[in-house]
């Protein structure tokens, strides 16, 4: 995703046409190319950043996410809208501090424990060792979900995320652990209900 950042504007949710009048590039998809707009199975939210980044990239078709981001003063740097039907894709660059680790509600939380890769391997989790180390610039955290699906995917090299997820009962689907380093990638699939809207506490700058 592009790292282009546009100066923030007065907080508030705008239509695609409204943002277009404020200078945000809007790509209008013709009715002949998409007669029904964006289907539910095409409405994805994806978030990603590297450990060395100060900002995170977000592309979302979720209206609650759009409204939360724009209420905080974040301005989309690109919009993909449709001449017919419903659905949009909006692209943002926001402070990394806005992104919250997913976790379940207290009523649905299961007791779990963070385990080393050796212990997870004993429990049947696939573990590989593809590098001697992951430089900080390559330590990515990414999450994504689709509106029509009940689960979401998380890939992270952040130990704090790994500990939070596993303490809530998540089991890694796979682990990539360099033998000569502390950082390791872990991949999870968890209920989409665990996803948290971007934080309202962090600064917009």
C-alpha positions in Angstrom: 0.0 0.0 0.0 1.1 3.5 -0.7 2.7 5.6 2.0 1.3 8.8 0.7 0.0 11.0 3.5 -2.4 13.9 3.0 -2.7 16.7 5.5 -5.5 15.9 8.0 -8.8 17.8 7.7 -11.6 18.7 10.1 -12.8 15.4 11.6 -15.9 13.9 10.2 -17.2 11.2 7.8 -17.7 12.2 4.2 -19.2 10.5 1.2 -16.8 9.6 -1.7 -18.1 12.6 -3.7 -17.6 14.8 -0.6 -14.0 13.7 -0.3 -13.5 14.1 -4.0 -14.5 17.8 -3.7 -11.9 18.1 -1.0 -9.1 16.9 -3.3 -9.0 13.2 -2.4 -8.5 11.0 -5.6 -11.6 9.0 -6.2 -11.7 6.1 -8.7 -15.2 5.6 -9.9 -15.8 2.0 -11.2 -18.4 2.0 -14.0 -21.7 0.2 -13.7 -20.7 -2.0 -16.7 -17.6 -3.2 -14.8 -19.4 -3.7 -11.5 -23.2 -3.7 -11.9 -23.7 -4.5 -8.2 -20.9 -2.6 -6.6 -18.7 -4.3 -4.1 -20.1 -7.7 -3.0 -19.8 -8.8 0.6 -17.2 -11.4 -0.3 -15.1 -8.6 -1.8 -15.3 -6.2 1.2 -12.0 -6.6 2.9 -10.3 -4.8 5.7 -6.5 -5.1 5.8 -4.0 -3.4 8.2 -0.2 -3.6 8.0 3.0 -2.1 9.3 6.6 -2.9 9.9 8.2 -2.7 13.4 10.4 0.3 12.2 7.4 2.2 10.8 5.7 5.0 12.7 2.5 4.7 10.7 0.2 1.8 9.6 -1.5 1.4 6.2 -5.2 0.5 6.2 -7.5 -0.4 3.3 -11.1 -1.0 4.4 -14.6 -1.5 3.1 -16.0 -1.5 6.6 -18.2 1.6 7.2 -17.6 1.4 11.0 -13.8 1.5 10.4 -14.2 4.4 8.0 -16.3 6.4 10.4 -13.9 5.7 13.4 -10.9 6.8 11.3 -12.5 9.9 9.9 -14.0 10.9 13.3 -10.3 11.0 14.5 -9.4 13.3 11.7 -7.8 10.8 9.3 -8.3 11.6 5.7 -8.3 8.8 3.1 -5.6 9.3 0.5 -7.5 7.3 -2.1 -11.1 6.0 -2.6 -12.4 3.3 -4.9 -16.2 3.9 -5.3 -18.9 2.5 -7.6 -21.3 4.2 -9.9 -23.9 1.5 -9.2 -24.6 -0.6 -6.2 -22.9 -0.2 -2.8 -19.6 -0.6 -1.2 -16.3 1.3 -1.3 -12.6 0.8 -0.6 -10.9 3.6 1.3 -7.1 3.9 1.9 -5.6 5.5 5.0 -2.2 6.1 6.6 -2.5 6.4 10.4 -0.3 6.5 13.5 0.7 2.9 14.3 -0.4 3.5 17.9 -4.0 3.5 16.6 -3.9 -0.2 15.8 -5.0 -2.5 18.6 -4.3 -6.1 19.1 -7.4 -8.2 18.6 -8.9 -10.0 21.6 -12.3 -11.5 22.5 -14.8 -10.0 24.9 -14.5 -11.1 28.5 -17.5 -13.4 28.2 -15.9 -15.3 25.3 -12.4 -15.4 26.5 -10.7 -18.7 27.0 -7.7 -19.4 29.3 -4.6 -19.7 27.3 -0.9 -19.5 27.6 2.0 -18.2 25.5 4.3 -21.1 24.6 7.7 -21.4 23.0 8.0 -22.6 19.5 9.4 -25.9 20.9 6.3 -26.5 23.0 4.0 -25.6 20.2 5.8 -27.9 17.9 5.3 -30.8 20.4 1.5 -30.0 20.2 1.5 -30.3 16.4 2.0 -26.7 15.3 4.1 -26.5 12.1 7.4 -24.7 12.8 10.0 -23.7 10.2 13.3 -21.9 10.3 13.8 -19.9 7.1 16.4 -17.3 8.3 19.1 -16.6 10.8 17.4 -13.4 11.9 14.5 -11.1 10.9 15.8 -7.5 10.7 13.5 -5.0 12.4 12.6 -3.5 9.0 11.2 -6.9 8.0 9.2 -7.6 11.1 5.7 -7.1 9.9 2.3 -7.1 11.6 -0.7 -7.6 9.4 -4.3 -8.5 9.9 -7.2 -8.9 7.5 -10.8 -10.0 7.4 -13.7 -10.1 4.8 -17.2 -9.0 5.7 -18.8 -12.3 4.6 -16.5 -14.5 6.6 -16.5 -15.2 10.3 -12.8 -15.5 10.9 -9.8 -13.1 10.5 -6.1 -13.7 9.8 -3.3 -12.3 11.8 0.5 -12.4 11.0 2.7 -10.8 13.5 6.3 -10.7 14.7 5.4 -8.7 17.8 5.8 -10.7 21.0 3.3 -8.5 22.8 0.6 -9.4 20.3 1.6 -13.1 20.4 1.3 -13.2 24.1 -2.0 -11.4 24.1 -3.5 -13.7 21.5 -2.3 -16.9 23.1 -3.3 -15.8 26.6 -6.9 -15.4 25.1 -6.9 -19.0 23.7 -5.5 -18.5 20.2 -3.3 -21.3 18.8 -0.7 -20.4 16.1 -1.4 -21.9 12.7 2.3 -21.8 12.0 5.6 -20.4 13.3 8.7 -19.2 11.6 11.4 -19.0 14.2 15.1 -18.1 13.3 17.4 -20.2 15.4 19.8 -17.3 16.1 17.3 -14.5 17.0 14.5 -13.7 19.4 11.9 -12.3 16.9 9.7 -14.8 15.2 6.6 -14.8 13.0 3.4 -16.4 14.2 0.3 -16.8 12.1 -3.2 -17.0 13.7 -6.8 -17.4 12.5 -9.3 -16.1 15.1 -12.9 -15.0 15.1 -13.5 -11.7 13.3 -15.4 -10.5 16.4 -11.9 -10.2 18.1 -11.1 -7.2 15.8 -10.9 -3.9 17.5 -11.6 -0.5 15.9 -8.6 1.9 15.8 -8.0 3.5 19.2 -9.5 6.9 20.0 -6.8 7.6 22.6 -3.8 8.1 20.3 -2.9 11.4 18.7 -3.8 12.0 15.0 -0.2 13.2 14.2 
